[in-house]
Amino acid sequence: MTAAIFYILSAAALLATLMAITRKNPVHAVIYLVHAFFALALIFFILGAPLVAAWEVIIYAGAIMVLFLFIIMMLELTPGEAARGPGWQRWAPVILLSGSIVVCTLLLMTAEPQAGPGGPNFYASPRDFGYGLFKEYALAVEIVSFQLLFAAVGAFYVGRGERTRRRARGDER
Amino acid sequence: MITVNHYLVLSAILFALGTFGVLTRRNAIVIFMCIELMLNAVNLSFIALSHHLGNLDGQIFVFFVMTVAAAEAAVGLALMITFFRNRESIEVDDISMLKW
């Protein structure tokens, strides 16, 4: 049962990745990559990592990919011409991928979550994860939080507009 | 029966596809997305080995990889915006000034 779900999900992840790296239109590439991340999140769930699976959806598919989408649309990078060919041909891959991912999600919801194949019967609950993270790796968490702060400051500094730059030089009227 | 090898092979294929995308695509934002994909392939092998060994440390390292990816996306996209303002393009072929 879980084996079949694993094979379907890995096929979905590979197909989505292949589509993502071959699309001309970057918006389509983002959509396919989000599908790949959803499939990978379900594989993480099979492997007994429910919290990491949730993060995969929230951080990667939710935050980072939407940021990419904003930038692509802000810079108007999409090619002008519309795609050729009949409609179903353009929609078939994305419908196939979303359908298989939804079916696998429903199957996993009904199946036993702990019954992961391969290795010991390992299941990391969010509580175990929090203990491990904030006891053993507390210093690393602090360093990573500093890194996020520096990244935010760096992104602001690099991406500041011409007006802010002029004001910093002091020749703003 | 699925062993840890299946997960590692899937991870290797995803990593190879990401590398292929980085090497063949010319759009800097798509190259960035391929780098995210490679980080995800590494996450998969971390979690597969964490499951195989019954050890939590792999999942905790995935947390750190994710924060690094988020920071990288923020700074990298700010760089793209600045570059686009100066050159009106996002193709990596136009960023060859530093090439030896």
Chai-1 contact restraints between the chains, C-beta under 6 A:
chainA,res_idxA,chainB,res_idxB,connection_type,confidence,min_distance_angstrom,max_distance_angstrom,comment,restraint_id
A,A3,B,I2,contact,1.0,0.0,6.0,A-B,restraint_1
A,F6,B,I2,contact,1.0,0.0,6.0,A-B,restraint_2
A,S10,B,L10,contact,1.0,0.0,6.0,A-B,restraint_3
A,T17,B,L17,contact,1.0,0.0,6.0,A-B,restraint_4
A,I21,B,G21,contact,1.0,0.0,6.0,A-B,restraint_5
A,P26,B,I29,contact,1.0,0.0,6.0,A-B,restraint_6
A,P26,B,V30,contact,1.0,0.0,6.0,A-B,restraint_7
A,A29,B,V30,contact,1.0,0.0,6.0,A-B,restraint_8
A,L33,B,M33,contact,1.0,0.0,6.0,A-B,restraint_9
A,L40,B,N40,contact,1.0,0.0,6.0,A-B,restraint_10
A,F44,B,I47,contact,1.0,0.0,6.0,A-B,restraint_11
A,L47,B,I47,contact,1.0,0.0,6.0,A-B,restraint_12
A,L47,B,H51,contact,1.0,0.0,6.0,A-B,restraint_13
A,G48,B,H51,contact,1.0,0.0,6.0,A-B,restraint_14
A,A49,B,I47,contact,1.0,0.0,6.0,A-B,restraint_15
A,A49,B,Q59,contact,1.0,0.0,6.0,A-B,restraint_16
A,V52,B,Q59,contact,1.0,0.0,6.0,A-B,restraint_17
A,V52,B,V62,contact,1.0,0.0,6.0,A-B,restraint_18
A,I59,B,M66,contact,1.0,0.0,6.0,A-B,restraint_19
A,I64,B,A73,contact,1.0,0.0,6.0,A-B,restraint_20
A,L67,B,A73,contact,1.0,0.0,6.0,A-B,restraint_21
A,I71,B,L77,contact,1.0,0.0,6.0,A-B,restraint_22
A,L75,B,F84,contact,1.0,0.0,6.0,A-B,restraint_23
A,P117,B,I2,contact,1.0,0.0,6.0,A-B,restraint_24
A,G118,B,I2,contact,1.0,0.0,6.0,A-B,restraint_25
A,G118,B,T3,contact,1.0,0.0,6.0,A-B,restraint_26
A,G118,B,V4,contact,1.0,0.0,6.0,A-B,restraint_27
A,G119,B,H51,contact,1.0,0.0,6.0,A-B,restraint_28
A,G119,B,H52,contact,1.0,0.0,6.0,A-B,restraint_29
A,P120,B,G54,contact,1.0,0.0,6.0,A-B,restraint_30
A,F122,B,H51,contact,1.0,0.0,6.0,A-B,restraint_31
A,F122,B,G54,contact,1.0,0.0,6.0,A-B,restraint_32
A,A124,B,L56,contact,1.0,0.0,6.0,A-B,restraint_33
A,A124,B,Q59,contact,1.0,0.0,6.0,A-B,restraint_34
A,G132,B,L56,contact,1.0,0.0,6.0,A-B,restraint_35
A,G132,B,I60,contact,1.0,0.0,6.0,A-B,restraint_36
A,L133,B,I60,contact,1.0,0.0,6.0,A-B,restraint_37
A,Y137,B,I60,contact,1.0,0.0,6.0,A-B,restraint_38
A,V144,B,F64,contact,1.0,0.0,6.0,A-B,restraint_39
A,V144,B,T67,contact,1.0,0.0,6.0,A-B,restraint_40
A,Q147,B,A71,contact,1.0,0.0,6.0,A-B,restraint_41
A,L148,B,A71,contact,1.0,0.0,6.0,A-B,restraint_42
A,A151,B,A71,contact,1.0,0.0,6.0,A-B,restraint_43
A,A151,B,A74,contact,1.0,0.0,6.0,A-B,restraint_44
A,A151,B,V75,contact,1.0,0.0,6.0,A-B,restraint_45
A,G154,B,V75,contact,1.0,0.0,6.0,A-B,restraint_46
A,A155,B,A74,contact,1.0,0.0,6.0,A-B,restraint_47
A,A155,B,V75,contact,1.0,0.0,6.0,A-B,restraint_48
A,A155,B,A78,contact,1.0,0.0,6.0,A-B,restraint_49
A,V158,B,A78,contact,1.0,0.0,6.0,A-B,restraint_50
A,V158,B,L79,contact,1.0,0.0,6.0,A-B,restraint_51
A,V158,B,T82,contact,1.0,0.0,6.0,A-B,restraint_52
A,G159,B,A78,contact,1.0,0.0,6.0,A-B,restraint_53
A,G159,B,I81,contact,1.0,0.0,6.0,A-B,restraint_54
